[in-house]
C-alpha cells in the first residue's frame, strides 16, 4: 500500500514543491462574503484511485475544525473537531468532496456548540443540527456540478448564521496572532499578560473557541515553522541546527514532537515528503 502525506501549511499555495497529486485534484474555492468571518477557506477535491489499489494518506494536524462534505451515492456532511494528532485515511475508488475550514469562534455560531465539545471527534452534521443536516444532504443530492453544490452549501450555511458578524472574543484572535508571529515560542504567561487576562482564563477561552489549549496550538505553530524550514533546506537538513532554529530545545525534542504530532520520526517524514507522494493544502 502506498502512503503519502497531506500537509496544511499556513500561507501555502495549493501547489507548492510537495504538491505531487494529479493536476486538478485540489482546488481552492471562493468563500461567500457573509461566511468569511466564519470560514477561512474552502477546498474542493476530486481523485480516482485505480481499481484494486488503496492509498494510506497521513493528514498532519493543523488544529482547525472542519466541515467535510463527501459526494457519493448520497452526499454526507461531517464535522471534524480540532485535533493535535495525525489522522490516517484509507483511500479507495472515486473521491469527491469539499472541505471547509472554520475560523476560531465559528463553531458556536454555525454548529451550535463550542469548539471544545467537538475536540477530536468526527460526527455527522445532523447529530448537531437535528434534522437540518439531513435536509442539507437532500438539497446537495438534488444539484450537480461543483459550482451549484458550492452555491447551495454556502446559502444553507448563511441561513444558520445568528447575525451579521461572528460573536468572537478579541483576546483569542490576538493570542493566535501572537502565537503565530512567534512561531509558537512565546510563553503563555507573556501572551496572557500582553492581552491583560490570566493564564487560566486564556486557556478557558481557547477551549471554547479553538478546541485546543494555547500550549497545543503553540506546539502546532512550532511544528509548521519547522516544516517550512525543512522544505527550504531540502533532502539533507542539519537536524540539530534545524531544531534550534525552529524553537526546539534540541534535536531530541524535535524528534519527540515529530513522533507525537506527525506519527513519524523526522527522517521517516522527510523520506515520505521527498518520495513524490506528498501534497499540500490550504
CORURDA-V277508 format. One record per backbone hydrogen bond with DSSP energy under -0.5 kcal/mol. CO is the residue of the C=O (numbers start at 0). NH is the residue of the N-H. If there is no record, write none. Layout:
# CORURDA-V277508
CO & NH
CO & NH
This chain:
# CORURDA-V277508
1 & 55
3 & 57
4 & 278
5 & 59
6 & 8
6 & 280
7 & 9
8 & 11
12 & 15
13 & 15
15 & 18
17 & 19
21 & 24
24 & 45
26 & 43
28 & 41
31 & 34
31 & 35
32 & 35
34 & 37
34 & 38
37 & 102
40 & 100
41 & 28
42 & 98
43 & 26
44 & 96
46 & 48
46 & 94
49 & 52
53 & 1
54 & 56
54 & 90
55 & 3
55 & 57
56 & 58
56 & 88
57 & 5
57 & 59
58 & 86
64 & 101
65 & 79
66 & 68
66 & 99
67 & 69
67 & 77
68 & 70
68 & 97
69 & 71
69 & 75
75 & 69
76 & 124
77 & 67
77 & 79
78 & 80
78 & 122
79 & 65
81 & 119
82 & 62
86 & 58
86 & 88
88 & 56
88 & 90
90 & 54
92 & 48
92 & 94
94 & 46
95 & 70
96 & 44
97 & 68
98 & 42
98 & 100
99 & 66
99 & 101
100 & 39
100 & 40
101 & 64
102 & 105
104 & 108
105 & 109
106 & 110
106 & 111
106 & 112
107 & 111
113 & 116
114 & 117
114 & 118
117 & 120
120 & 80
122 & 78
123 & 126
124 & 127
124 & 128
125 & 129
128 & 131
130 & 134
131 & 135
132 & 136
133 & 137
134 & 138
135 & 139
136 & 140
137 & 141
138 & 141
139 & 142
144 & 148
145 & 149
146 & 150
147 & 151
148 & 152
149 & 153
150 & 154
151 & 155
152 & 156
153 & 157
154 & 158
155 & 159
156 & 159
156 & 160
157 & 160
165 & 167
167 & 169
168 & 171
168 & 172
169 & 173
170 & 174
171 & 175
172 & 176
173 & 177
174 & 178
175 & 179
176 & 180
177 & 181
178 & 183
179 & 182
181 & 184
186 & 190
187 & 191
188 & 192
189 & 193
190 & 194
191 & 195
191 & 196
192 & 195
197 & 201
198 & 202
199 & 203
200 & 204
201 & 205
202 & 206
203 & 207
204 & 208
205 & 209
205 & 210
205 & 211
206 & 115
207 & 114
207 & 115
208 & 104
212 & 216
213 & 217
214 & 218
215 & 219
216 & 220
217 & 221
218 & 222
219 & 223
220 & 224
221 & 225
222 & 226
223 & 227
224 & 228
225 & 229
226 & 230
227 & 231
228 & 232
229 & 233
232 & 235
236 & 238
237 & 241
238 & 242
239 & 243
240 & 244
241 & 245
242 & 247
243 & 246
249 & 253
250 & 254
251 & 255
252 & 256
253 & 257
254 & 258
255 & 259
256 & 260
257 & 261
257 & 262
257 & 263
258 & 262
260 & 60
264 & 268
265 & 269
266 & 270
267 & 271
268 & 272
269 & 273
271 & 274
271 & 276
276 & 4
277 & 19
278 & 6
280 & 8
